[in-house]
Amino acid sequence: MLKADQLLDALLERAHEVTDTETVAVGAALGRVLAVSQTSTITVPPLDNSAMDGYAVRVADVAAVGVRLPVSQRIPAGTVGDPLQPGSAARIFTGAPVPPGADAVLMQEYCRAEGDDVVINALPHPGENIRRAGEDIESGAQVLAAGVRIGAAEMGLAASVGLARLPVYRRLKVACFFTGDELVTPGDPLAAGQIYNSNRYTLTGLVNGLGCELIDLGIVPDTLEATETALAGAASVADVVITSGGVSVGEADYVKAALEKVGRIEMWKVAMKPGKPLVYGRVNAVDFIGLPGNPVSAFVTFCLFVRPFLLKRMGARDVRYRAFPLKADFTWSKPGDRREFLRARMQENGRVAVYPNQSSGVLTSCTWADGFVDIEIGQTVRPGDWVRFIPLSELLT
């Protein structure tokens, strides 16, 4: 069996990014991966501007609190004022260009309007409440690097420098199917011995959440022939095929056997809990990942291994999750021979607790948790010990 770190390294070595690109409107770029670095052709902000509603003044004109200055002009955002005459003030609003000659903006709370004058009730400092031209972005500077996943902030940044369209990699095509004669689609009645197919909705939600193009092939009967047909068909239309179930060593586990017939297996089994029976292989040039059938195992292995693999295939550069040290609010006295990822939640006291039932069939643990505690082989934990915590925010976006 591979160790978890070895498996992730090996998967990322095999993850070759798509090469086809397209150009999309900035408003449609959420979740896509930028194919070409973008630079700004403008300076942001273009001019010195006011960070507050207030009065633009010359510091030299306010030698003491209580100075009265005539208000020579009013400068709302979107307009450019005249040069500020010595011994006067300009009424100015947030975002408006600071007039030439002014070297400070006093908040209106520190001023009192009296007719056509303003009384200054605080001493200004040079540069106070002035946003300098170019303090955010200089013309010619790179604003977005190739390989970045575009989120809301990146969309706003692109728009701030006037970019209306962005070159992105095409969507990765991911086909999913699910094995098990016991599986029933929600909405249909359950017969004795049957269960509802939760993995279909967990995994398709995870794939859609990454911005991939999902090809949902549904439930496949538990026969070798049906599994071979489904696998070959999925590989004919997708870049990556993902399944859940049928990858262990049971007599009715056909996914691994089908992969050996229509493609090849390159890795099988990982020394972790939950999620030991994970398979990676290829059908021609198409990647295949077979996840365990237990719902928690499928969720955890997708988050830890499939997500970074798919992100790299999508063209993203920063794909590895981060773990953070937190103090434990629990006891773990069962050192195992596999690395364990416990469903966990941060507490109000700043420590982390674990769900009381860590069975791989307890899917409620995944909705309760906001991360995983990473337990090394042989590790025990007492309250107050430092542990590695992986937030789900590192694994679901």
Backbone hydrogen bonds, N-H to C=O, Kabsch-Sander energy under -0.5 kcal/mol:
donor,donor_aa,acceptor,acceptor_aa,energy
2,L,269,K,-1.7
7,L,3,K,-2.6
8,L,4,A,-2.3
9,D,5,D,-2.4
10,A,6,Q,-2.5
11,L,7,L,-2.7
12,L,8,L,-2.4
13,E,9,D,-1.8
14,R,10,A,-1.1
14,R,11,L,-0.5
15,A,11,L,-0.6
15,A,12,L,-0.5
16,H,14,R,-1.0
17,E,15,A,-0.5
18,V,313,R,-2.5
22,E,168,V,-2.8
24,V,166,L,-2.5
26,V,164,A,-2.4
28,A,25,A,-2.1
29,A,26,V,-1.6
31,G,150,I,-3.5
32,R,29,A,-2.2
34,L,32,R,-0.5
34,L,148,V,-2.6
35,A,167,P,-2.6
36,V,167,P,-0.8
38,Q,144,L,-2.8
40,S,141,A,-2.4
44,V,137,I,-2.8
49,N,131,R,-2.5
50,S,96,A,-2.4
51,A,129,N,-2.5
54,G,92,I,-2.7
55,Y,106,L,-2.1
56,A,90,A,-2.9
57,V,104,A,-2.4
59,V,57,V,-0.5
61,D,58,R,-1.7
62,V,59,V,-1.8
63,A,61,D,-0.6
66,G,120,I,-3.6
67,V,64,A,-1.2
67,V,120,I,-0.5
69,L,118,V,-2.6
71,V,116,D,-2.9
72,S,70,P,-0.8
72,S,89,A,-2.6
73,Q,89,A,-0.7
75,I,91,R,-3.2
79,T,76,P,-1.5
81,G,79,T,-0.5
84,L,100,P,-3.1
88,S,85,Q,-1.3
89,A,70,P,-2.5
90,A,56,A,-2.1
91,R,73,Q,-2.5
92,I,54,G,-2.6
93,F,75,I,-1.6
95,G,50,S,-3.0
96,A,93,F,-2.5
98,V,48,D,-2.4
102,A,99,P,-2.0
103,D,57,V,-2.1
104,A,57,V,-1.1
105,V,128,E,-2.2
106,L,55,Y,-2.7
108,Q,53,D,-2.0
110,Y,107,M,-1.8
111,C,108,Q,-1.6
112,R,119,V,-2.0
114,E,117,D,-2.4
117,D,114,E,-2.1
118,V,69,L,-2.4
119,V,112,R,-2.9
120,I,67,V,-3.0
120,I,118,V,-0.6
121,N,110,Y,-2.8
121,N,119,V,-0.6
127,G,103,D,-3.6
128,E,125,H,-2.4
130,I,127,G,-1.7
131,R,49,N,-3.2
131,R,129,N,-0.5
132,R,130,I,-0.6
134,G,45,P,-2.0
135,E,132,R,-2.1
136,D,44,V,-1.6
137,I,44,V,-2.8
140,G,40,S,-3.3
141,A,138,E,-2.1
143,V,38,Q,-2.8
144,L,38,Q,-1.6
147,G,34,L,-3.1
148,V,145,A,-1.6
150,I,32,R,-3.1
151,G,149,R,-0.7
155,M,151,G,-2.2
156,G,152,A,-2.2
157,L,153,A,-2.6
158,A,154,E,-2.5
159,A,155,M,-2.2
160,S,156,G,-2.0
161,V,157,L,-0.8
161,V,158,A,-0.9
162,G,159,A,-1.8
163,L,158,A,-2.4
164,A,162,G,-0.6
166,L,24,V,-2.9
168,V,22,E,-3.4
168,V,166,L,-0.5
169,Y,33,V,-2.2
170,R,20,D,-2.5
174,V,172,L,-0.6
174,V,213,E,-2.5
175,A,173,K,-0.5
175,A,240,V,-2.6
176,C,215,I,-2.5
177,F,242,I,-1.5
178,F,218,G,-2.4
179,T,244,S,-1.7
180,G,220,V,-1.1
183,L,180,G,-1.5
184,V,195,I,-1.9
188,D,185,T,-2.2
194,Q,191,A,-2.0
195,I,182,E,-2.9
197,N,184,V,-2.5
198,S,196,Y,-1.6
201,Y,197,N,-0.6
201,Y,198,S,-0.8
202,T,198,S,-2.3
203,L,199,N,-2.8
204,T,200,R,-1.7
205,G,201,Y,-1.6
206,L,202,T,-2.0
207,V,203,L,-2.7
208,N,204,T,-2.6
209,G,205,G,-2.0
210,L,206,L,-0.8
210,L,207,V,-0.9
211,G,208,N,-1.5
212,C,207,V,-1.5
213,E,172,L,-3.1
214,L,212,C,-0.9
215,I,174,V,-2.8
216,D,214,L,-0.5
217,L,176,C,-3.0
217,L,215,I,-0.8
220,V,178,F,-3.1
223,T,221,P,-2.0
227,T,223,T,-2.1
228,E,224,L,-2.6
229,T,225,E,-2.4
230,A,226,A,-2.5
231,L,227,T,-2.5
232,A,228,E,-2.7
233,G,229,T,-2.4
234,A,230,A,-2.6
235,A,231,L,-2.3
236,S,232,A,-0.9
237,V,234,A,-1.3
238,A,234,A,-1.1
239,D,173,K,-2.4
240,V,173,K,-1.9
241,V,287,D,-2.6
242,I,175,A,-3.0
243,T,289,I,-1.9
244,S,177,F,-0.9
245,G,291,L,-2.2
253,D,250,G,-1.6
254,Y,252,A,-0.9
255,V,246,G,-1.0
256,K,246,G,-1.4
258,A,254,Y,-2.9
259,L,255,V,-2.5
260,E,256,K,-1.9
261,K,257,A,-1.1
262,V,258,A,-2.4
263,G,259,L,-2.2
264,R,282,R,-2.3
266,E,280,Y,-2.7
267,M,280,Y,-2.3
269,K,278,L,-2.5
270,V,276,K,-1.9
271,A,2,L,-3.2
272,M,270,V,-2.3
273,K,339,R,-2.4
278,L,276,K,-2.1
279,V,290,G,-2.3
280,Y,267,M,-2.6
281,G,288,F,-2.3
282,R,264,R,-2.0
283,V,286,V,-2.4
284,N,282,R,-0.6
286,V,283,V,-2.3
287,D,239,D,-1.8
288,F,281,G,-2.7
289,I,241,V,-2.7
290,G,279,V,-2.7
291,L,243,T,-2.9
291,L,289,I,-0.6
296,V,360,S,-2.1
297,S,360,S,-0.8
298,A,294,N,-2.6
299,F,295,P,-2.0
300,V,296,V,-3.0
301,T,297,S,-2.4
302,F,298,A,-1.9
303,C,299,F,-2.3
304,L,300,V,-2.4
305,F,301,T,-2.3
306,V,301,T,-1.4
307,R,302,F,-3.0
309,F,305,F,-1.7
310,L,306,V,-3.2
311,L,307,R,-2.7
312,K,308,P,-2.1
313,R,309,F,-2.2
314,M,310,L,-2.1
315,G,312,K,-1.3
316,A,311,L,-2.4
317,R,147,G,-1.8
319,V,317,R,-1.0
324,F,389,F,-2.9
326,L,387,V,-2.3
328,A,385,D,-3.0
329,D,352,V,-2.9
332,W,381,V,-2.8
339,R,271,A,-1.7
340,E,375,I,-2.5
341,F,273,K,-2.2
342,L,340,E,-0.6
342,L,373,V,-2.6
344,A,371,G,-2.9
345,R,353,A,-2.7
347,Q,351,R,-3.8
350,G,347,Q,-1.9
352,V,327,K,-2.1
353,A,345,R,-2.8
355,Y,343,R,-2.4
358,Q,356,P,-0.6
362,V,359,S,-1.5
363,L,361,G,-1.3
365,S,362,V,-1.4
366,C,363,L,-1.4
367,T,363,L,-1.0
368,W,364,T,-1.9
369,A,365,S,-1.6
370,D,344,A,-2.3
371,G,344,A,-1.1
372,F,390,I,-2.2
373,V,342,L,-2.5
374,D,372,F,-0.5
374,D,388,R,-2.6
375,I,340,E,-3.4
375,I,373,V,-0.8
376,E,374,D,-0.6
378,G,336,G,-1.5
379,Q,376,E,-2.2
381,V,332,W,-2.6
384,G,328,A,-2.4
385,D,382,R,-2.5
387,V,326,L,-3.2
388,R,374,D,-0.7
389,F,324,F,-2.7
389,F,387,V,-0.5
390,I,372,F,-3.2
392,L,370,D,-2.4
394,E,391,P,-1.7
395,L,392,L,-1.5
396,L,392,L,-1.5
